[in-house]
Amino acid sequence: MMPMIEAHGLGKRFGRKTVLDNLTFTLHAGEPIALIGPNGAGKTTLFSLLCGYLAPSQGNLRIFGHAPGSSALFGQVSALPQDALLDPNFTIGAQLELYGQLQGMNKATARAEAKRVLQLVELPEHLNSKPTALSHGMKKRVAIAQALLGQPKLVLLDEPTAGLDPANALQIRQLVSKMSGETTFLISSHNLFELERLCGTVLYIEQGRLVQQAVSGASSRGFMTLQLDQAPMEQVLAACRALPGILDARSPQKQELVLEYDPQLLTEADLAILSLLRREQWRYKQLTLGQTLEQQLFDVAG
């Protein structure tokens, strides 16, 4: 299967400043993909290269086998900048229809497509509304609807839930999850909690370099994260380390344990841990199979 995105030795400089430095990675269509990094890491520049807005200073970049910005990708790739704005003087429907026509749709098709994408973001009743009648969260959902026009294969979302209340953020996460079978989303965000629940692959960029590319479920080792309720941490750690099959036990944060185990030696690790807690009458709040995204990327130490 042809990769969705291939980058080899990709770099971008602005004058003497290197913003992206020798990025090499391959991404396949499917589950949502997370792009993570601190401010100034080069995430927006990478998005601009993928959209064809900027040309690389070095290296090679291909989307579905074509150079970004190629006519072969017309209608296949779309993007939503973080601060995308709607024109307050025109209705939502008129603006979506215009974007549809810019993609080559005739007026009738563009109208039908505007209705379809508004239905996807659960705002069909606002086809004839102006943006001034919408809340901030609704405007963001309309902007995402714009990115879905024409059913693109790849959608780039830059901070899609930034500044949203929990209800609107949840609706956007649910939409991305629901559509991930037919569209691949590449999401840039600082919200690790959100990305952990959505994404199967994570690219972590720091100072223009690819620090890590993580794929969920790729490790042969097992992990559990245990949230305790005022239990004696040192005693719990010692008891967990004594269990057969436990490879490591550490406490990255107060009242939290991360346990690494060998699935071949401890096939029912969760039951073994729960039995230990019950036997010692140590109370816990939550037991989660796997590591958090924060733990995977940063290996948080206590």
N, C-alpha and C positions, 0 to 999 in steps of 0.2 A: 504493500500500500504506500502510495506517495505521501511523504510527510506534509503536514499542513504548513509549517514554517521551518526553514533551515537557515541557520546563520553560521558562517565560517569566518573567523578572524575579523568580525565586524567591529569597526571603529568609527568614531565621529569626533572631529576637532572643530573648534571655533577659534580661529587664530592659533595662539599657542596653547590654548586650554583644551585638554583631552577630556571629553565628556563620557564617551564610551570607549573602552579599551579591550580589543581582542576578544569579543564575545563569540563563543561557539556553542550552539545548542540546537536540538531538534525537537519539535513539538508535533504531536499528532492530533487529529480531530477527535472529539469525544467530550469528556468531562471538562467543566470549566477549569481554566488555568489561572493561577495567581501570579502577579508580578509585584514583588515586595522589595522595599529598600527605603532607607532614610531620605529625607528631603535633599535634593541635589544629587541623588545617586545616578540619575540618567534615565529614569523611567519614562518621563514625558518625551525625551529625545528618542528613545527606542520606539515609542508609539508613533512619533512623527516619521521615523524611518519606515515603519511598517505600513503607514498610510501613503507613503510616497511624497510627503510634504518636504522632506529633506533627503538629500543623497548621501550615502556613506562616504567617509573620507578614505576608508580602506575596507577590504574584505568583501564578502558576498552575502546577499540576503535574498531569499526566495519565499514566496507564498504560493502554495499549490503549484510550484514549479515555475512561477513567473516573477519577474522583478516587481516590487511594489510600485503602484501607480500605472502598471501596464493595463492596456485596454481589455486584456483577457480577464482581468479581475473586476471589471466594472459590474457592480451589483452583487459581487461576491464578498466584499469586505466593507464593513462600515465601522464608524467610530463615534463615540460620545465623549467630547472633552468635559472636564470637570465643571467648567463654568459656562456651559452651553446656555445661550439665552434664546427666548422666544420673542418675536416681534409683538409688542403690545397692541399694535394697530390692526392686526388681522386675526381672524378666527383660527382656532386650532385646526379645523378641517382645511381651511384655505392654505395654511402653511404646510401641512402634511401632503396635501395634493400637489403643491408646488415642488416639494422635494421628490415626490413620486414621478412627476413629469420630467424633472431634471435627470432621473434615472432612465428616461426613455419611455415611460408609460404614457398611454393616451389619457385623456381627461377622465373618461369613465372608469378605466382601470385604476387610476390614481385615487379617485374618489372611493372606490371599493376597498382599496388597500388602506386608505386612511381610516376607514371604519373598522377594518380587520385589526389593525395594530392598536387602535384605541380600545377595542374589545379585549385584547390581550392584557393591557395594563388596567383593565376594569374602569375605564373612563369613557364609555361610548356616549354617555349623555352630554359630553362636553364638546362634541363635534363642532357646534356652532357658537361655542363660548370663546371669549377672548382671554388671553393669558392673565389679565388683571383680575379675572373672576376666580382664579385658581390659587390654592395654597402652594407653599414652596414645595411640599412633597408631591403634589399633583403635577406641578410643572416639571419636576424631575422625571416623573413617570411618562409624561408626554414626550420629553426629550429622548427617553429610552424607546418609546414607540417609534419615534423618527428613525432611530438606528436600526429598527427591525423592518423597515419598509423594504419590500422586495425579497424578503426571506434570505438574507445574506448567510453565507456559510461560516463566516468569521466576524464576530462583533467585539470591538475593543471598547472597554468601559473604564474610564478614568474616575476613580472615587465615586461610584454610582450612588452610594448611600450617605455621602458626607453631608453633615448638617441636617439629616432627616430625623424625624421622631421615630420611635421604635415601630409603630404600626406601619408607616410607609416603608421603612427599611425592610421590614419583614415581607411586605408585598413584593418588593423588588427581588429579594432573595428567593422567594417562592417562584417568581416568574422565571428567573435564571435557571433554577433547578428544573422547572417544568419543561423548559425549551431546550435543555442541554442535549436532548436526544437528536435534535435536528439542526441545532446551531451550536458552534463552539464559541464560548466567551473567554476572552483574555481580560482579566480584571486587575487593575492597579488599585491598591487600597492599603491603608495603614491599619485597617480593622482585622486583626488576626482571628478574632472570634468568628467573624463573618466568613472569612476565607476558609477557615478550617472546616466549616460545614458545607461549603460549596465546591471546593476545588480538589481535584485529584493530583494535580501537578503544581509545583511551586518553583518559580525562578526568584532567587534572592540576589539583588544587585547592590553593590556597595562601592562607592567611589568609581563608578563606571565599569566595574568588573563583575563578572558572574562569580559570586562566592559559593553558591550552592544551587543545585537543581534536585529537588526532592520529589519523589513519586510515592503516593500513598500505597501502602501494602507491599512496597518493594523489598522490605527487610525480612530476613529469615528469623530474626529475633522477635520475641514477643515483649510487649510493654503494657503496663497498667499504671494508671494514675489514681491514687487513693487520697481522698479528702477526709481527714480525721476530725473528730469533735472532742477537742481537749484531751486527747490520749497522750500517754507518756512517750514522746517521740523516740527517745533513745532506746527504750525497751522494745517498741514496735519495730524499729529498724533492725535491732539485733535478732529478734524472733523471725523476721521476714528473711534475713540473710541466712538463717539456719535451715530454712526449708529446702529440701532437695529440688534442684532445678532452677533456683533463683541465682542469677548471675551477678546482679548488682541491685542495691537498694540505696536510694539517696533522698535527701529532703531539700529540694530547691527553694521551697518557700515554707513559711510557718504553717504547721499542721497539714503539709502536703508531702506525699511520698510518691516517687517514681520507681517502679519495680521493673527490672529487666529479667526475662526468664527464657529458658530454652523450651520451646513448645514440644520437642520430642521427649524431654524428661519430665515435663510438667504439663500434661495435656489439658488438665482442668485447673489452671492456675487461679482463676477467679474463685472457684469453690474452695481451694486450699487456703487462700487468703481469708475468705469469709469465715471458714471454720476456725482459723486462728483467732480472728477478732471475736468471734462468739465465745470461744473457749476462755479467752483472757478477759472477756467482758469489756473490750475496748470499743467505744462507740465511733461510728464513722458517718459522714454525710453523703459521700458518693464514691463509687468505684467505677472507673471508666477504662475500658479496654483501649490500649493504644496510648500514644503520646499526644500532647497538645502540639499545635503548630509552633508555638513559641519554644517548646522544648526541643522539637526537631531542628529548628533553624539556629537557635542560639545556645542550646545545651546549657540551660540555666543552671547555675551552681548555687548551692546554699552558702 
